Amino acid sequence: MHAMIRWCLALLASLLCAETLAPNGQEISSRIIEAAMADTAGYEKLTYLCDRIGSRPAGSPNMEKAVLWAAEHMKRDGLVNIVTQPVKVLRWIRGSESASLLEPVNRPLTILGLGGSVGTPRGGITAEVLIVHSFEELQNLGTAAVKGKIVLWNVPWDGYARSVVYRQHGASRAAKLGAVAALVRSITPNSLQTPHTGAMEYAGDARRIPAAAITVEDALLIQRLKDAGNQRVVVRLEMEAHNQPPVESANVWAEIPGREKPREVVVIGGHLDSWDVGQGAQDDGAGCVTMLQAAAILKHLGLQPRRTIRVIFWTDEERGFSGAIAYRRSIGDKIQDHVAAIEMDEGAERPIGFGFGAMGDSAPARARLQDIGRLLEKIDAGGIFPGGGGADIAPLMQDGVPGLSIRTSSQHYFEWHHSRADTIDKVDIDDLRRNIAAVAVMAYMLAEMPEPLNSTAGTR
């Protein structure tokens, strides 16, 4: 009796799923997953991007090479309507940089200037270090304690969202009270003397002071020295960092045109630019290659969905989001034809599912996504979680496009993030294959389902 009930429930679930998904969805998804899990071309593409082109700051010669490489591979993989969209971006140059402890011991410190930082005066800045652990602590100390000091934000890792605010705003908060420079403990849970860079922002009502990340180990060393009898800790900081006038970069995209509703678009993409250190393998070369290879596999299998799938590689995500803004402007009123957008920008560790975000009542759409998720259970990537999206699809989501982001186990991502350690050897080929499979199934089903994701037709 119980077995009969379970069979009936399973049959009912499959019938309900068929109402909202593509016909033969189970068979098609199995074919996609099988092809993705045998794929080698994706890893080969990522290896070339990382080893032969390397880091790709927006507006740099390497980024220009990467755009040409991307357009060529989109063409080779059978995608059409290839567009290279010019985008003006700010160019930040790191230059030479160094830091060292002078008191109470003499030793070098390992640093990375923060993206967008100004440089030090010629000869550098030498000053006593003031250690703080929160914005409130700095404010309570006041100008008398801060003026003329190098402020060190020694804030332990508390998750990326809660920790990154010190990298973003720490320099201006310190400058308002008279600090001459800012150092930030690298935003990472674990460190092997590896500093992590990233974008910072200057407030309009504060003087612009140099800002750099130091390693977790060096931050802890300075803390111990300061705690040992309340000694003075003095640091010299030298940075040649500077901003240049805007230069030209580019977004690049291509399509698998829809067979019935080509004007309706499912966007899948990542950002092609990276920081100037490491290879940008996990952030976000793997995201771009995953999206391209997902489309390539659909083409190889002869799967042309009802709607168009558009693969986009954005520029300038790391600094100014100008690529995402330029794309949104370029489509204008055609935003109404964008039925969903998927972004991958959290590395290519083992996928566990997708985050999902939408304006208004998202329950019907979430139910449809859970149906798709069941097709991904065989690779343990079927979860549907609240809070999808990302920086590059945010302008689309703000105008009502449902947004998704692939979620991974994220066991090590922030150990490599924005550092010299973000290299191809950190990407596991089987994990990359699972990501490709998950994106390919999700993108195809969103493009093939009878009604768009945000439609209420046919929902239960």
HUZIDA-V393964 format. One record per residue. RES is the residue in one letter. PHI is phi in radians with two decimals (* if undefined). D_FIRST is the distance of its C-alpha to the first C-alpha in Angstrom with 2 decimals. Layout:
BEGIN
RES	PHI	D_FIRST
RES	PHI	D_FIRST
END
This chain:
BEGIN
M	*	0.00
H	-1.08	3.82
A	-1.11	5.40
M	-1.11	5.10
I	-1.11	6.37
R	-1.08	8.77
W	-1.12	9.88
C	-1.15	10.67
L	-1.14	12.47
A	-1.12	14.32
L	-1.11	15.35
L	-1.08	16.54
A	-1.07	18.46
S	-1.19	20.08
L	-1.18	21.13
L	-1.12	22.60
C	-1.08	24.30
A	-1.13	25.81
E	-1.13	27.43
T	-1.92	29.57
L	-1.89	30.04
A	-1.17	31.76
P	-1.02	30.24
N	1.04	29.10
G	-1.02	29.16
Q	-1.14	26.89
E	-1.18	29.08
I	-1.16	32.28
S	-1.10	31.49
S	-1.13	30.68
R	-1.11	34.07
I	-1.09	35.84
I	-1.11	34.45
E	-1.05	35.27
A	-1.17	38.79
A	-1.15	39.35
M	-1.32	38.31
A	-1.83	40.87
D	-1.27	43.57
T	-2.09	46.96
A	-1.15	49.07
G	-1.08	47.92
Y	-1.15	49.13
E	-1.11	52.28
K	-1.10	53.03
L	-1.13	52.53
T	-1.08	54.74
Y	-1.11	57.49
L	-0.99	57.28
C	-1.37	57.57
D	-1.42	60.04
R	-1.68	62.26
I	-1.77	62.31
G	1.51	61.38
S	-1.07	61.45
R	-2.42	61.59
P	-1.04	63.14
A	-1.01	63.25
G	1.54	66.62
S	-1.55	67.41
P	-1.01	68.40
N	-1.13	65.21
M	-1.15	63.10
E	-1.08	65.08
K	-1.09	64.33
A	-1.16	60.61
V	-1.10	60.57
L	-1.11	62.24
W	-1.06	59.85
A	-1.12	56.83
A	-1.07	58.17
E	-1.13	58.94
H	-1.25	55.46
M	-1.05	53.83
K	-1.15	56.00
R	-1.05	55.25
D	-1.44	51.49
G	1.56	51.87
L	-1.31	51.62
V	-2.24	54.08
N	0.95	55.97
I	-1.26	57.10
V	-2.20	58.87
T	-1.95	60.99
Q	-1.72	61.66
P	-1.10	64.70
V	-2.43	64.17
K	-1.41	66.89
V	-2.32	66.00
L	-1.35	67.89
R	-1.91	68.88
W	-1.92	69.08
I	-1.96	71.02
R	-1.26	70.48
G	1.19	73.78
S	-1.26	74.89
E	-2.69	73.55
S	-2.82	73.97
A	-2.60	73.90
S	-2.66	75.31
L	-1.36	75.76
L	-1.93	79.44
E	-2.42	79.32
P	-1.51	78.78
V	-2.31	77.97
N	-1.96	78.57
R	-2.87	75.63
P	-1.28	73.86
L	-1.99	70.68
T	-1.72	68.03
I	-2.30	67.44
L	-2.41	66.10
G	-1.03	67.60
L	-1.44	65.17
G	-1.06	64.86
G	1.71	67.38
S	-1.17	69.54
V	-1.40	73.29
G	-1.58	75.42
T	-1.51	77.81
P	-1.07	81.56
R	-0.98	83.48
G	1.61	83.73
G	1.47	80.45
I	-2.11	79.69
T	-2.06	80.40
A	-2.79	79.21
E	-1.26	77.71
V	-1.62	73.94
L	-1.94	72.27
I	-1.64	68.70
V	-2.31	66.25
H	-2.18	62.53
S	-2.90	61.69
F	-1.09	63.24
E	-1.13	63.88
E	-1.08	65.78
L	-1.07	67.99
Q	-1.09	68.76
N	-1.19	69.66
L	-1.19	72.07
G	1.39	73.98
T	-1.06	76.65
A	-1.02	79.03
A	-1.47	76.59
V	-1.65	75.22
K	-0.98	78.33
G	1.42	79.52
K	-1.73	76.50
I	-1.63	73.86
V	-1.49	70.60
L	-1.85	67.80
W	-1.50	64.31
N	-1.68	62.74
V	-1.90	59.28
P	-1.10	56.39
W	-0.99	53.32
D	-2.39	50.93
G	1.48	48.79
Y	-1.07	50.42
A	-1.07	50.43
R	-1.46	52.10
S	-1.56	54.50
V	-1.20	55.74
V	-1.09	57.62
Y	-1.31	60.34
R	-1.21	60.87
Q	-1.25	60.96
H	-2.06	63.15
G	-1.07	64.73
A	-1.11	68.00
S	-1.18	68.80
R	-1.09	67.90
A	-1.25	70.27
A	-1.11	72.95
K	-1.08	73.14
L	-1.82	74.40
G	1.73	76.86
A	-1.15	75.05
V	-1.75	76.57
A	-2.89	73.43
A	-2.35	69.78
L	-2.05	67.68
V	-2.21	63.90
R	-1.04	61.74
S	-0.96	59.51
I	-1.45	56.13
T	-2.79	53.94
P	-1.39	51.83
N	-2.44	53.44
S	-2.53	56.82
L	-2.12	58.90
Q	0.99	62.12
T	-1.98	60.71
P	-1.40	61.73
H	-2.13	59.51
T	-1.50	61.19
G	2.66	59.88
A	-1.31	61.21
M	-2.19	63.16
E	-2.22	64.53
Y	-1.72	67.96
A	-1.31	68.35
G	-1.20	71.07
D	-1.86	72.87
A	-2.34	73.14
R	-1.15	75.38
R	-1.48	73.74
I	-2.03	73.77
P	-1.09	72.58
A	-2.48	69.04
A	-2.53	67.39
A	-1.62	64.38
I	-2.04	65.03
T	-1.25	62.73
V	-1.01	60.70
E	-1.09	62.86
D	-1.24	66.08
A	-1.09	64.91
L	-1.20	64.13
L	-1.07	67.51
I	-1.07	69.37
Q	-1.11	67.52
R	-1.13	68.50
L	-1.09	72.10
K	-1.18	72.27
D	-1.30	70.82
A	-1.44	73.30
G	1.42	76.14
N	0.95	75.58
Q	-1.33	77.42
R	-1.23	78.24
V	-2.05	76.07
V	-2.05	77.79
V	-2.23	76.29
R	-1.88	77.89
L	-2.14	75.78
E	-2.26	76.91
M	-2.49	75.01
E	-1.72	76.18
A	-0.97	73.15
H	-2.81	73.94
N	-1.67	72.54
Q	-1.94	73.88
P	-1.02	74.14
P	-0.97	71.11
V	-2.23	70.55
E	-1.61	68.40
S	-2.22	64.91
A	-2.82	62.12
N	-1.50	58.50
V	-2.44	57.20
W	-2.56	54.31
A	-2.72	53.01
E	-2.40	50.23
I	-1.83	47.67
P	-1.15	48.37
G	-1.22	45.56
R	-1.44	45.27
E	-2.04	44.63
K	-2.25	45.49
P	-1.13	48.01
R	-1.29	49.48
E	-1.46	46.26
V	-2.20	46.19
V	-1.86	43.81
V	-1.58	46.09
I	-2.30	45.33
G	-3.00	48.02
G	-2.62	49.71
H	-1.81	53.29
L	-1.46	55.66
D	-1.29	58.29
S	-2.58	58.33
W	-1.32	60.66
D	-1.51	63.76
V	-2.04	62.58
G	1.25	59.99
Q	-2.09	58.47
G	1.07	55.99
A	-1.28	53.22
Q	-1.35	50.33
D	-2.14	52.09
D	-2.40	51.61
G	-1.01	52.32
A	-1.12	48.76
G	-1.13	47.50
C	-1.10	49.80
V	-1.13	48.99
T	-1.00	45.23
M	-1.14	45.63
L	-1.12	48.01
Q	-1.25	45.95
A	-1.06	42.77
A	-1.17	44.75
A	-1.06	46.31
I	-1.20	42.97
L	-1.04	41.86
K	-1.10	45.18
H	-1.07	44.85
L	-1.47	41.46
G	1.27	42.96
L	-1.69	40.72
Q	-1.96	42.63
P	-1.26	40.58
R	-1.08	41.06
R	-1.90	43.15
T	-1.35	45.82
I	-1.84	45.17
R	-1.98	48.33
V	-1.63	48.97
I	-2.11	51.49
F	-1.91	53.47
W	-1.52	55.20
T	-1.86	58.47
D	1.11	59.75
E	-1.20	56.53
E	-1.22	58.04
R	-1.95	61.08
G	-2.30	61.13
F	1.03	58.11
S	-1.17	60.68
G	-1.12	58.59
A	-1.12	55.65
I	-1.15	58.08
A	-1.11	59.90
Y	-1.13	56.74
R	-1.04	55.68
R	-1.12	59.18
S	-1.18	59.29
I	-1.52	56.28
G	0.89	57.56
D	-1.21	55.77
K	-1.20	53.48
I	-0.95	51.40
Q	-1.18	49.48
D	-1.57	48.33
H	-1.48	46.84
V	-1.64	43.11
A	-2.96	42.19
A	-2.47	43.95
I	-2.08	42.77
E	-2.08	45.14
M	-2.17	45.04
D	-2.68	47.50
E	-2.26	45.87
G	1.46	46.36
A	-2.01	44.24
E	-1.30	42.42
R	-1.00	38.70
P	-1.30	37.01
I	-2.11	34.09
G	2.64	33.83
F	-2.32	35.95
G	-1.44	37.61
F	-2.41	37.76
G	-2.44	40.30
A	-2.74	41.20
M	-1.36	43.27
G	1.28	41.78
D	-1.32	38.08
S	-1.74	36.35
A	-1.06	32.74
P	-1.08	32.03
A	-1.14	33.68
R	-1.09	31.86
A	-1.09	28.49
R	-1.15	29.77
L	-1.13	31.03
Q	-1.14	27.71
D	-1.07	26.31
I	-1.13	29.19
G	-0.98	28.62
R	-1.12	25.20
L	-1.26	27.17
L	-1.79	29.28
E	-1.12	26.70
K	-1.16	27.51
I	-1.96	30.98
D	0.99	29.91
A	-2.20	31.88
G	-1.70	29.33
G	-1.21	30.33
I	-2.12	31.83
F	-2.05	34.26
P	-1.24	36.68
G	1.57	40.35
G	-1.56	40.84
G	2.04	44.13
G	3.05	47.37
A	-1.07	51.13
D	-1.41	51.59
I	-1.75	49.01
A	-0.99	49.91
P	-1.07	52.48
L	-1.28	49.84
M	-1.13	47.30
Q	-1.08	50.04
D	-1.82	50.29
G	1.73	46.61
V	-1.36	45.19
P	-1.05	41.75
G	-2.10	42.27
L	-2.29	40.24
S	-2.43	41.27
I	-1.23	39.60
R	-1.83	38.75
T	-2.16	39.25
S	-1.14	39.06
S	0.87	42.79
Q	-1.24	43.48
H	-2.25	47.06
Y	-0.91	47.97
F	-1.39	50.41
E	-1.38	52.10
W	-1.81	53.34
H	-0.92	53.52
H	1.04	57.02
S	-2.31	58.62
R	-1.14	60.36
A	-1.46	57.23
D	-1.40	55.18
T	-2.21	55.60
I	-1.02	53.61
D	-1.15	52.87
K	-1.44	50.58
V	-1.73	48.18
D	-1.47	45.53
I	-1.09	44.92
D	-1.22	41.17
D	-1.13	40.84
L	-1.06	42.98
R	-1.06	40.79
R	-1.11	37.64
N	-1.11	39.58
I	-1.04	40.70
A	-1.07	37.16
A	-1.09	35.87
V	-1.16	38.80
A	-1.07	38.66
V	-1.15	35.02
M	-1.09	35.55
A	-1.10	38.86
Y	-1.09	37.66
M	-1.15	34.60
L	-1.15	36.79
A	-1.40	39.35
E	-1.78	36.99
M	-0.98	34.56
P	-0.96	35.31
E	-2.04	36.56
P	-1.03	38.42
L	-0.98	36.75
N	-1.56	38.54
S	-1.47	37.70
T	-1.64	35.32
A	-1.19	34.50
G	1.31	30.91
T	-1.45	29.57
R	-1.88	26.52
END
